[in-house]
Amino acid sequence: MKKITLEEFRGLLQQQMEELVQDAGKTVSGMTEEKTNFPDPTDRAALESDRNFELRIRDRERKLINKIRQAIERIDDGSFGLCENCEEEIGVERLRARPVTTLCIDCKTEQERQERIG
């Protein structure tokens, strides 16, 4: 893959990671600042449900941040854009849609098929 294309992906990944980290910071500050006392148990339950939902989202984002870091490491070591299964190049269109991917479309399709069977 061309160096300019790799740098484009690096910028895209770093921007995405910065946005995710900022969102996580907002969540933490928002949860620590909330010192609300609800006399109504239903209101309290709704708040707890909302918090749990937001924490699940942040956990998924934490996992995505790890994948972004791994993708940047692959850019650094020269393995970015290569399928970890068949070692063929992953299409640029697929990488633009999901830059953290490690599988080409054929290998990913096969993996999903195997998951449905198993």
Secondary structure, 3 states (H helix, E strand, C coil): CCHHHHHHHHHHHHHHHHHHHHHHHHHHHHHHHCCCCCCCHHHHHHHHHHHHHHHHHHHHHHHHHHHHHHHHHHHHHCCCCECCCCCCECCHHHHHHCCCCCCCHHHHHHHHHHHHHC
